[in-house]
Amino acid sequence: MRRLTVFLPYIICIIFFLAYTILSVVRHNHYGSFGFDLGITDQIVWKYSQFKNPITTVHHFPFTSIFTDHIEFIYILLAPSFWIWNDPRTLLVLQTLFFTSSGIAVYLLAKEKKLKEFPSIAILISYLIFFGVQNALWFEVHSLSFATAFLAWFIYFLEKGSVKWSIVMFVLAIITKEDIALLTFLIALVYLLGNYKQIKTKKFSSQSKLALEFMAGSVAYLCGIFFIYFPHFTHDGYRFVNKGGLLSDLNPTYFWDTETKRKIIFVSFASFGGLPILAPINLLPWFGDLAHYFILGHTVPTAQDFYMHYRISLAPLLVWPTIIALSRFKKLNSRLVAVYILLCALYFQYSLHLPPSYLGKSWFWAEPTAVKNIEKIISFIPENASVVSQNNITPHISHRDEIFTLLPEKRGFGKNSPCGKNVCNFLSWAGNPQYLIVDTSGDFDIRHFLMNKEDYVDAIQNTEKAGVIKEYKRVGDAVLYKILRKPNQ
C-alpha cells in the first residue's frame, strides 16, 4: 500500500498524459487541427530544426518573423525534437508531456506544505482536470501551455527554497512567452509578502532577497520587451496593444463586464471548491493574469474566451492558494475536504462536457471519409512546392518554406464578374504559391473553411471561372488545383 502511495501521483500524471495525447493526436489525424495555430507553430519549429530564419507564411502577416508577433524562445529549444520525429504531432505530445509532468510539482508543493496524502492527490487531479488545462491541450499547440508548466515548477522550487532550480524555471518561464514575466513578478511578490516579518524588520533572508531579484528581473524583462523591443525593433509594434497604447484605456470594469468573463471567474474558483479565496494574497497572480487579458488586452476578443487556451495559466495560480488555504486552516486538511475538491472538479467536467468525455464517444474515434482522400491528394504535391491550403489541411503539410492560408472573401467586380454580380465569393492568399488544396466534404465546417460551406464552394467555383486556378487532381471532395495567376490580377 505504501509503495502504491509513492507511485500514485506519477501514475495519475501518466494517465492524464495518455488521455490528453490521444485527444489531441486523434483530433489532428482527423484533420481537426488548424493552420491557426498549429500550422504556424509547426512551420516555425520545423524552420528552426532546419537552421532557417523563423519566417512564417501561414500567419495573417506572412513573410514576417515570428518575433514580430510573440517572443517565444521555447520553440528553439523544442526544434531538436524534429530531428527524431519530424511531425507536428511531436509538438502535440511534447506540450502534453510538459504540462502533465508539472502535476508532480503541484503534488510536491502540497507535501511541502504538509498536506495529507488524500488532499494532495485531490488537488493534483483538480489541477490536471481544470477546464483551462483541458481546453488548451485540446486546442492546438501554444507557448502558454509550456510556460504554465514552468510556472508550476517555479512556484514549487521557490516555496521549497531551491535557489538553482527556481532560477532555472524562472528563466524558462519568461523566455517561453513575452508576458509571463508579469506572473513571475507577482508570484515573487506574493512569496515576499508571505515573509512580512522580514519586511517589517528589514532583515531579509537569502530567499526573500532572491524573490526581490526575481521581481527586478521580471520588471526589466517586461520593460525591455514592451517598451524597447516591440516599439523600436518591429515594424508594427506590439500587435495586441490597445489603440491608445499599451497602458491606455485601463477601465477596471473590463475585468467583469461580460457574461463570459464572469463565467471564467466563477468557474475558476468553483473548480477548487472556492478554497483559493481563503488565501487572498496568493490570488494576486491569478488576478494579474486575468487583468492583463481582460483590461490590458480587452481589444483582443479571443483573449477573453472561455474555451480557448488562454485560461491554462490560471491552473497553478489557483492551485497555489488552495494548497496554502489547506495548510493554514488545519481542519481543511482532511479526507472530507479532499472529496469535496474532487466532486467540484468532476462536476465541471460533467456540466461543461469537457474534452476527456469525447473519449467515450463513437464520433470521436470514427475517421472521416475525407481523411484518406486528402492524404491521397497530398501525395501529388511536389515536396518543395509552395502551396496555399485550407485551414485544417495546413498543419499536415507545413514542413515547407512557403505554405499560405486560404482566405475566402467577398470581392467586388466592376466587369468580367465570374458570378454575374457586382460582389462575388472569391478566394485570396498571399505570396505566389504553385498549388491550392481544398476539401469541401461534409466532414468539415466554417472553422475549417473560414466561411460557411455554401459560400466557400461558390468562392472556389468563381475563382476557377475567373481563370485563377485549374483543377489538377481530384479524389472525392479533395481537390488539388494548379494556380495560373494571382487572384487579385
C-alpha positions as CSV (number, residue, x, y, z in Angstrom):
1,M,0.0,0.0,0.0
2,R,2.9,2.4,0.9
3,R,4.5,1.6,-2.5
4,L,1.3,2.5,-4.3
5,T,1.1,5.8,-2.4
6,V,4.6,6.6,-3.6
7,F,3.9,6.0,-7.2
8,L,0.2,7.1,-7.3
9,P,0.9,10.8,-8.3
10,Y,3.1,9.6,-11.1
11,I,0.5,7.1,-12.3
12,I,-2.1,9.8,-12.3
13,C,0.1,12.2,-14.4
14,I,0.8,9.3,-16.8
15,I,-2.9,8.6,-17.2
16,F,-3.7,12.2,-17.9
17,F,-0.8,12.4,-20.3
18,L,-2.1,9.5,-22.3
19,A,-5.7,10.8,-22.3
20,Y,-4.7,14.3,-23.5
21,T,-2.2,12.9,-26.0
22,I,-4.8,10.7,-27.5
23,L,-7.3,13.5,-27.7
24,S,-5.0,15.9,-29.5
25,V,-3.4,13.4,-31.8
26,V,-6.7,11.8,-32.9
27,R,-8.1,15.3,-33.5
28,H,-5.1,16.1,-35.6
29,N,-5.2,12.8,-37.5
30,H,-8.9,13.5,-38.4
31,Y,-7.9,17.0,-39.8
32,G,-9.5,18.8,-36.9
33,S,-6.4,21.0,-36.1
34,F,-5.9,24.3,-37.8
35,G,-3.3,26.4,-39.6
36,F,-4.1,28.9,-36.9
37,D,-2.3,28.0,-34.6
38,L,-0.7,24.5,-35.0
39,G,0.3,25.2,-38.6
40,I,2.1,28.4,-37.6
41,T,3.9,26.8,-34.7
42,D,4.8,23.7,-36.7
43,Q,6.3,25.7,-39.6
44,I,8.4,27.8,-37.2
45,V,9.7,24.9,-35.2
46,W,10.5,23.0,-38.4
47,K,12.4,26.0,-39.7
48,Y,14.4,26.2,-36.5
49,S,15.2,22.5,-36.9
50,Q,16.5,23.2,-40.4
51,F,18.5,26.2,-39.1
52,K,16.4,28.6,-41.1
53,N,15.0,32.0,-40.2
54,P,11.7,31.8,-38.2
55,I,9.7,33.5,-41.0
56,T,6.0,32.5,-41.0
57,T,4.0,32.4,-44.2
58,V,0.9,30.8,-42.6
59,H,0.1,33.8,-40.5
60,H,-2.2,36.7,-41.3
61,F,1.0,38.6,-41.6
62,P,3.0,36.4,-44.0
63,F,6.7,36.8,-44.6
64,T,7.3,38.2,-41.2
65,S,9.5,36.9,-38.4
66,I,7.6,35.2,-35.6
67,F,9.3,37.6,-33.2
68,T,7.1,40.4,-34.5
69,D,4.1,38.5,-33.0
70,H,5.4,36.9,-29.8
71,I,8.7,36.3,-28.1
72,E,8.7,32.5,-27.7
73,F,12.2,31.1,-27.4
74,I,10.8,27.8,-26.2
75,Y,10.4,26.7,-29.8
76,I,14.1,27.0,-30.4
77,L,14.6,24.6,-27.5
78,L,12.0,22.2,-29.0
79,A,13.3,22.2,-32.5
80,P,15.8,19.3,-32.0
81,S,12.9,17.0,-31.3
82,F,12.1,17.2,-35.1
83,W,15.4,15.5,-35.7
84,I,13.9,12.5,-34.0
85,W,10.3,12.7,-35.3
86,N,9.7,15.3,-38.0
87,D,6.0,15.6,-37.5
88,P,3.6,18.2,-36.0
89,R,2.3,15.5,-33.6
90,T,5.7,15.8,-31.9
91,L,4.6,19.2,-30.6
92,L,1.2,17.9,-29.5
93,V,2.9,15.1,-27.5
94,L,5.6,17.4,-26.0
95,Q,3.0,20.0,-25.0
96,T,1.0,17.4,-23.1
97,L,4.1,15.8,-21.6
98,F,5.5,19.1,-20.3
99,F,2.2,20.1,-18.7
100,T,1.1,16.8,-17.2
101,S,4.6,16.4,-15.7
102,S,4.1,19.7,-13.9
103,G,1.4,17.9,-11.9
104,I,4.3,16.4,-9.9
105,A,5.3,20.0,-8.9
106,V,1.8,20.5,-7.6
107,Y,1.8,17.3,-5.6
108,L,5.3,18.0,-4.2
109,L,4.2,21.5,-3.2
110,A,1.2,20.1,-1.4
111,K,3.5,17.7,0.5
112,E,6.0,20.6,1.2
113,K,3.1,22.4,2.9
114,K,2.3,19.3,5.0
115,L,-0.9,18.4,3.3
116,K,-2.1,14.8,3.9
117,E,-2.0,12.3,1.1
118,F,-5.6,12.3,0.1
119,P,-5.9,16.2,-0.2
120,S,-2.6,16.2,-2.1
121,I,-3.9,13.7,-4.6
122,A,-7.3,15.5,-4.9
123,I,-5.6,18.8,-5.7
124,L,-3.3,17.1,-8.2
125,I,-6.3,15.7,-10.1
126,S,-8.2,19.0,-9.9
127,Y,-5.1,20.7,-11.4
128,L,-4.9,18.3,-14.3
129,I,-8.7,18.3,-15.0
130,F,-9.1,22.1,-14.7
131,F,-11.2,23.5,-17.6
132,G,-8.5,25.8,-18.8
133,V,-6.0,22.9,-19.0
134,Q,-8.3,20.7,-21.0
135,N,-9.2,23.4,-23.5
136,A,-5.6,24.3,-24.1
137,L,-4.3,20.8,-24.5
138,W,-7.2,20.0,-26.9
139,F,-6.8,23.2,-28.9
140,E,-3.6,23.2,-30.9
141,V,-0.1,24.0,-29.5
142,H,0.7,27.2,-27.6
143,S,3.7,28.5,-25.8
144,L,1.4,29.4,-22.9
145,S,1.0,25.7,-22.1
146,F,4.7,25.3,-21.8
147,A,5.1,28.5,-19.8
148,T,2.4,27.3,-17.4
149,A,4.2,24.1,-16.7
150,F,7.4,26.1,-15.9
151,L,5.3,28.4,-13.6
152,A,4.1,25.4,-11.6
153,W,7.7,24.3,-11.1
154,F,8.8,27.9,-10.3
155,I,6.3,28.2,-7.5
156,Y,7.3,24.8,-6.1
157,F,11.1,25.5,-6.1
158,L,10.5,29.0,-4.7
159,E,8.5,27.6,-1.8
160,K,11.0,24.8,-1.3
161,G,13.9,27.2,-1.2
162,S,15.8,25.7,-4.1
163,V,17.8,28.6,-5.5
164,K,19.3,26.9,-8.5
165,W,16.1,25.3,-9.8
166,S,13.9,28.3,-9.1
167,I,16.2,30.4,-11.2
168,V,16.1,27.8,-14.0
169,M,12.3,27.7,-14.0
170,F,12.1,31.5,-13.8
171,V,14.3,31.9,-16.9
172,L,12.4,29.1,-18.8
173,A,9.1,30.7,-17.9
174,I,9.8,34.2,-19.0
175,I,11.5,33.3,-22.3
176,T,8.7,31.0,-23.3
177,K,6.2,33.8,-23.8
178,E,6.7,37.6,-23.5
179,D,4.0,38.4,-20.9
180,I,4.8,35.6,-18.4
181,A,7.3,37.9,-16.6
182,L,4.2,39.7,-15.2
183,L,3.2,36.4,-13.5
184,T,6.7,35.7,-12.2
185,F,6.8,39.2,-10.7
186,L,3.5,38.7,-8.9
187,I,4.5,35.2,-7.7
188,A,7.7,36.5,-6.3
189,L,5.8,39.4,-4.7
190,V,3.4,37.1,-3.0
191,Y,6.3,35.0,-1.7
192,L,7.9,38.1,-0.4
193,L,4.7,39.3,1.3
194,G,4.4,36.0,2.9
195,N,7.6,36.9,4.8
196,Y,6.1,40.1,6.1
197,K,8.0,39.9,9.4
198,Q,11.3,40.2,7.5
199,I,9.9,43.2,5.6
200,K,8.9,44.9,8.8
201,T,12.3,44.4,10.4
202,K,14.2,44.9,7.2
203,K,16.1,41.7,7.9
204,F,15.8,39.8,4.6
205,S,16.7,36.1,4.3
206,S,18.5,34.9,1.2
207,Q,15.2,33.5,-0.1
208,S,13.5,36.9,0.3
209,K,16.4,38.6,-1.5
210,L,16.0,36.0,-4.3
211,A,12.3,37.0,-4.5
212,L,13.3,40.6,-4.9
213,E,15.8,39.7,-7.6
214,F,13.0,37.7,-9.4
215,M,10.8,40.8,-9.2
216,A,13.5,43.1,-10.5
217,G,14.4,40.6,-13.3
218,S,10.7,40.3,-14.3
219,V,10.3,44.1,-14.5
220,A,13.5,44.5,-16.5
221,Y,12.4,41.8,-19.0
222,L,8.9,43.3,-19.4
223,C,10.2,46.8,-19.9
224,G,12.8,45.5,-22.4
225,I,10.2,43.6,-24.4
226,F,7.3,46.0,-24.4
227,F,8.9,49.4,-24.2
228,I,12.2,48.8,-26.2
229,Y,11.9,45.8,-28.4
230,F,8.4,45.9,-29.8
231,P,8.2,49.7,-30.3
232,H,11.7,50.1,-31.8
233,F,12.7,46.8,-33.4
234,T,9.4,45.7,-35.1
235,H,7.6,47.3,-38.0
236,D,4.1,47.4,-36.4
237,G,5.0,47.4,-32.7
238,Y,3.1,45.1,-30.4
239,R,0.1,43.8,-32.3
240,F,-2.1,43.2,-29.3
241,V,-1.9,46.7,-27.8
242,N,-4.9,48.9,-27.2
243,K,-5.3,51.7,-29.8
244,G,-4.1,54.4,-27.5
245,G,-1.1,52.5,-26.3
246,L,-0.2,49.5,-24.1
247,L,-1.3,51.3,-20.9
248,S,-4.3,53.2,-22.3
249,D,-8.0,52.7,-21.5
250,L,-7.4,50.9,-18.2
251,N,-11.0,50.6,-17.1
252,P,-11.3,48.3,-14.1
253,T,-14.9,47.4,-15.1
254,Y,-13.4,45.5,-18.1
255,F,-12.5,42.8,-15.6
256,W,-16.1,41.6,-15.2
257,D,-18.1,43.5,-17.9
258,T,-19.2,40.4,-19.9
259,E,-21.0,37.2,-19.2
260,T,-18.0,35.2,-20.4
261,K,-15.6,36.9,-18.0
262,R,-17.9,36.4,-15.1
263,K,-18.3,32.8,-16.0
264,I,-14.5,32.4,-16.1
265,I,-14.1,34.0,-12.7
266,F,-16.8,31.8,-11.2
267,V,-15.7,28.5,-12.7
268,S,-12.1,29.3,-11.7
269,F,-12.9,29.5,-8.0
270,A,-15.7,26.8,-8.1
271,S,-13.4,24.3,-9.7
272,F,-11.4,24.3,-6.5
273,G,-14.4,24.5,-4.3
274,G,-14.0,28.2,-3.6
275,L,-11.0,27.4,-1.4
276,P,-8.5,29.7,-3.1
277,I,-10.3,32.7,-1.7
278,L,-9.1,31.7,1.8
279,A,-5.6,32.7,0.8
280,P,-6.3,36.1,-0.8
281,I,-2.7,37.3,-1.0
282,N,-1.8,34.2,-3.1
283,L,-4.5,35.2,-5.5
284,L,-2.6,38.2,-6.8
285,P,-1.0,36.3,-9.7
286,W,-4.5,34.9,-10.7
287,F,-5.9,38.5,-10.6
288,G,-3.0,39.8,-12.6
289,D,-3.3,37.1,-15.2
290,L,-6.9,37.8,-15.9
291,A,-6.4,41.6,-15.7
292,H,-3.8,41.6,-18.3
293,Y,-6.1,39.8,-20.7
294,F,-9.4,41.5,-19.6
295,I,-8.2,45.0,-19.1
296,L,-4.8,45.5,-20.8
297,G,-5.8,43.3,-23.7
298,H,-9.5,43.9,-23.8
299,T,-9.5,44.7,-27.5
300,V,-8.4,41.1,-28.4
301,P,-11.6,39.1,-28.4
302,T,-10.0,35.7,-28.4
303,A,-8.1,36.5,-25.2
304,Q,-11.5,36.8,-23.4
305,D,-12.7,33.4,-24.5
306,F,-13.7,30.6,-22.1
307,Y,-12.9,27.7,-24.3
308,M,-9.5,28.6,-25.9
309,H,-6.0,28.1,-24.5
310,Y,-5.7,31.4,-22.6
311,R,-7.1,30.0,-19.3
312,I,-4.5,27.3,-18.8
313,S,-2.2,29.6,-16.9
314,L,-4.9,30.0,-14.2
315,A,-4.3,26.4,-13.1
316,P,-1.2,26.8,-11.0
317,L,-2.3,30.3,-9.9
318,L,-5.4,28.7,-8.3
319,V,-3.7,25.5,-7.0
320,W,-1.2,27.6,-5.0
321,P,-3.7,29.5,-2.9
322,T,-5.7,26.2,-2.5
323,I,-2.7,24.5,-1.0
324,I,-1.9,27.5,1.2
325,A,-5.5,27.6,2.5
326,L,-5.5,23.9,3.4
327,S,-2.1,24.2,5.1
328,R,-3.2,27.3,7.0
329,F,-6.5,26.0,8.2
330,K,-5.7,22.6,9.6
331,K,-9.3,21.4,9.7
332,L,-9.4,21.7,5.9
333,N,-6.5,19.3,5.5
334,S,-8.8,16.3,5.7
335,R,-10.2,13.5,3.6
336,L,-13.7,15.1,3.6
337,V,-12.4,18.3,2.1
338,A,-10.4,16.3,-0.4
339,V,-13.6,14.5,-1.5
340,Y,-15.3,17.9,-1.8
341,I,-12.5,19.2,-4.1
342,L,-12.8,16.2,-6.3
343,L,-16.5,16.5,-6.6
344,C,-16.2,20.1,-7.6
345,A,-13.7,19.2,-10.3
346,L,-15.8,16.3,-11.6
347,Y,-19.0,18.4,-11.6
348,F,-17.5,20.9,-14.1
349,Q,-16.1,18.1,-16.1
350,Y,-19.6,16.8,-16.5
351,S,-21.5,20.1,-16.8
352,L,-19.1,21.6,-19.3
353,H,-18.8,18.5,-21.3
354,L,-15.0,18.9,-21.5
355,P,-12.7,17.0,-24.0
356,P,-12.0,13.8,-21.9
357,S,-15.6,12.9,-22.2
358,Y,-15.1,12.6,-26.0
359,L,-13.0,9.5,-25.4
360,G,-16.2,7.7,-24.8
361,K,-18.0,8.9,-27.9
362,S,-18.0,6.9,-31.1
363,W,-17.9,10.0,-33.3
364,F,-14.5,10.9,-31.8
365,W,-12.9,7.7,-32.9
366,A,-14.6,7.5,-36.3
367,E,-12.2,8.5,-39.1
368,P,-13.9,11.0,-41.5
369,T,-14.1,9.8,-45.1
370,A,-12.3,12.9,-46.1
371,V,-9.0,11.8,-44.4
372,K,-7.9,9.2,-47.0
373,N,-9.0,11.5,-49.8
374,I,-6.9,14.4,-48.5
375,E,-3.9,12.2,-47.9
376,K,-4.1,10.9,-51.4
377,I,-4.3,14.4,-52.8
378,I,-1.3,15.5,-50.7
379,S,0.8,12.8,-52.2
380,F,0.5,14.6,-55.6
381,I,2.1,17.8,-54.2
382,P,5.9,18.0,-55.0
383,E,7.9,18.1,-51.8
384,N,9.3,21.6,-52.2
385,A,6.3,23.2,-53.9
386,S,4.7,26.3,-52.4
387,V,1.1,25.7,-51.5
388,V,-2.0,27.7,-50.4
389,S,-4.1,25.4,-48.2
390,Q,-7.4,25.1,-46.5
391,N,-7.1,26.0,-42.8
392,N,-7.3,22.4,-41.4
393,I,-5.1,20.9,-44.1
394,T,-2.2,23.3,-43.4
395,P,-0.7,21.6,-40.3
396,H,-0.3,18.4,-42.3
397,I,1.9,20.0,-45.0
398,S,3.5,22.9,-43.1
399,H,7.1,21.5,-43.3
400,R,7.9,23.7,-46.3
401,D,9.3,27.2,-46.7
402,E,6.1,28.6,-48.2
403,I,2.6,27.5,-47.3
404,F,-0.1,30.1,-47.2
405,T,-3.5,30.2,-45.6
406,L,-6.5,30.2,-47.9
407,L,-8.7,33.2,-47.1
408,P,-12.1,33.2,-48.8
409,E,-13.7,36.6,-49.1
410,K,-16.4,38.8,-50.7
411,R,-14.9,40.7,-53.7
412,G,-16.3,43.4,-55.8
413,F,-16.1,43.2,-59.6
414,G,-16.6,46.2,-61.9
415,K,-16.6,43.9,-65.0
416,N,-16.0,40.3,-66.0
417,S,-17.7,39.1,-62.9
418,P,-17.4,35.3,-62.5
419,C,-20.7,35.1,-60.7
420,G,-22.6,37.6,-62.8
421,K,-23.0,40.0,-59.9
422,N,-21.1,43.1,-58.6
423,V,-19.9,41.2,-55.5
424,C,-18.8,37.5,-55.6
425,N,-17.5,35.0,-53.2
426,F,-13.8,34.6,-54.1
427,L,-10.5,33.2,-52.8
428,S,-7.4,35.2,-51.8
429,W,-4.0,34.4,-50.5
430,A,-0.5,35.8,-50.1
431,G,2.6,35.1,-52.0
432,N,3.0,33.1,-55.2
433,P,2.0,29.5,-54.5
434,Q,2.0,26.9,-57.2
435,Y,-0.8,24.8,-55.9
436,L,-4.1,25.1,-54.0
437,I,-5.5,22.3,-51.9
438,V,-9.1,22.1,-50.5
439,D,-11.6,19.6,-49.3
440,T,-15.3,20.6,-49.3
441,S,-16.8,17.4,-47.8
442,G,-19.5,17.5,-45.1
443,D,-16.9,16.4,-42.5
444,F,-15.8,20.0,-42.1
445,D,-17.4,23.3,-41.2
446,I,-16.9,27.0,-41.0
447,R,-13.9,26.7,-38.7
448,H,-12.1,24.8,-41.4
449,F,-13.3,26.7,-44.4
450,L,-13.2,30.2,-42.7
451,M,-16.6,30.7,-44.5
452,N,-19.9,28.8,-44.5
453,K,-19.7,25.8,-46.8
454,E,-22.1,27.1,-49.5
455,D,-20.2,30.4,-49.9
456,Y,-16.9,28.5,-49.8
457,V,-17.8,26.2,-52.6
458,D,-19.1,29.2,-54.5
459,A,-15.8,31.0,-53.9
460,I,-13.8,28.1,-55.3
461,Q,-16.0,27.9,-58.4
462,N,-15.8,31.6,-59.0
463,T,-12.1,31.6,-58.7
464,E,-11.9,28.8,-61.2
465,K,-14.2,30.5,-63.6
466,A,-12.0,33.6,-63.4
467,G,-9.1,31.6,-64.7
468,V,-7.1,31.9,-61.5
469,I,-6.9,28.2,-60.7
470,K,-7.3,25.0,-62.7
471,E,-8.2,21.6,-61.4
472,Y,-5.2,19.2,-61.4
473,K,-6.2,16.2,-59.3
474,R,-9.4,15.2,-57.6
475,V,-10.1,12.4,-55.0
476,G,-13.7,12.6,-53.8
477,D,-14.2,16.1,-52.4
478,A,-10.5,16.7,-52.0
479,V,-9.1,18.7,-54.9
480,L,-5.6,19.9,-55.9
481,Y,-5.5,22.9,-58.2
482,K,-2.7,24.4,-60.2
483,I,-2.5,28.2,-59.7
484,L,-2.3,30.1,-63.0
485,R,-2.1,33.6,-61.7
486,K,-2.5,35.8,-58.6
487,P,-6.2,36.1,-57.5
488,N,-6.0,39.9,-57.5
489,Q,-4.8,40.4,-61.0
